């Protein structure tokens, strides 16, 4: 009996490859080659965002709220996943050099100075939806969870770059 070639029966790797190709098209091919692992973390902004490039150092400053404006003068609006999310833990270690729980006293101190921590959204889908409508927002999701219709990938943190 022959195999069906129905699109819903495609192997997972082919769906992932198609998603990566869509992201490459949407970003003009600016994703680094090391983005091959679907568990890599994609730094995402909305498709229509004016933000064109961010370094890891600038990303760290934005997420620690030391840099509150983008170069174009718009407010930088970082978005986090919940503190117990494995993606947030990996992002925090790779970009901030600390675990989310290690930053609790830092955020308490800044809160009393009038600085609020990044917004927390429950899911990667919520992060993609938020950055899609908020022009100065930036977030992160697993590479395989990027919604290429609403997000643009600025760069990818490869797996194991902690």
Secondary structure by P-SEA (a helix, b strand, c coil): cccccccccccaaaaaaaaaaaaaaaaccccccccccccbbbbccccccccccccaaaaaaaaaccccccccccbbbbbbcccccaaaaaaaaaccccccccaaaaaaaaaaaccccccccccaaaaaaaaacccccccccccccccccccccccccccccc
